[in-house]
Amino acid sequence: MKALVIGRAKWLSGTCLMTCLFFLGINIARAETVINSGTTFTINLGVTVVEYGNLDNQNTTTSNLGPGTFEFSGTTAQTISGPNLFTNLTINNTAGVSLTGLKDNQVNGYLTLTKGLLTLGSLNLLLGPSASVVGTPSSSAMVVVTGTGELRKEFSGLSSFTYPVGDAFGTAEYSPVTANFFGGTFSSGNYLGVNLRNERDPAIGTANYLLRYWTLNSNNISNVNCQLTFNFLLADVIGTIGDLYCLKTVPAPLVAYNKYVSGYQLTGSVTSFSRFTGANIIDVTPNITAEPSIMHGIQNFNIIVQVTELNFGSTNGLITVLIPKDTRWGLTYLPLAEMIGTTPVNNSAWSYNSTDASFHIFTSTSVINKGANSKFGFTALWNAGATTGSANITAQITSWSGGEYRIDNNVDAEKLDYFY
């Protein structure tokens, strides 16, 4: 296939006006145009230049291609090699257009999505502060951002922009993202970029989730107050759609925003950008009880710790419970016990570590299903000597245990009254 080749040249004079069409099926066209180094290629207002094939810019610095429109059309796949600065870029090729080479591209006017997929691969496409998307984006007319490249938008102030993005793994799927800024400081060279994956977010281990996640990357944007809307497809949903929350997953800790309402959309108001998906959320909390809780002299008593998942999602990974050591009592832990006193327990799911100087440490990697609980227990001997008073025995779940998102309910205490 022939191409338009820009060979380290001055592409267009700063005053030229142009409309260039690159597509197959035109009767009058050049087979190949090569613009060599030192050449100025000027296309006057109203003139159309037609080329077969691809656009190959071999310059090492950005080439401003003038105020006209470049349209890539036809039924055979085409490529765009940067660094190019387009005023207007139209994708009208049912076979698709791909960015290639080593340099990014920029559009400052209209990105028109008529037919076909614009695939970024490892390169970025920046839409300038005045750029907008024209056409009716869909699964057959969108920007594919499943490589490392991003569709980026530069902002001149508070505004809303919808990124017309999706994936082409097997069946092409359109899953746009809207960023609506209610607050923000936008410095020179700012952008918010988006790419995505048509797969489960590896940070999620719950039973209900999306086979899709979006990564948003910002530059020179601060003081953020932004409402994000993520559009997904029914085919993305594993489990129950009504249990999904909009989640920020990376970096940890996980943050939960709004719960799914309708319309195959998840929303959240954010103050920073990262990786987002949809899933049900995990919240584990402890409850500690002593039987009995009133001690007379030296006395045996039982401790039961119940760890409960609060109806959102099954736990994932290590759960750690800390009980502070106290010289007034010591414990005996039976790792295979199924009953402590009259209470059923599952000690075999929990491991006990006694070597820490400050805490009795209990750990488990067994899954606690949503809304269920797991109990462990032990027998202890109370000996406060010739004293009378009260004391608390506490159980604390370490933050983010089992993949939880909430850490303000991770401590419980049992009060003991003791007499000599």
Summary of the structure (lengths in Angstrom):
residues: 420
radius of gyration: 30.8
end to end distance: 96.3
largest distance: 106.8
contacts: 1386
relative contact order: 0.09
helix: 3%
strand: 54%
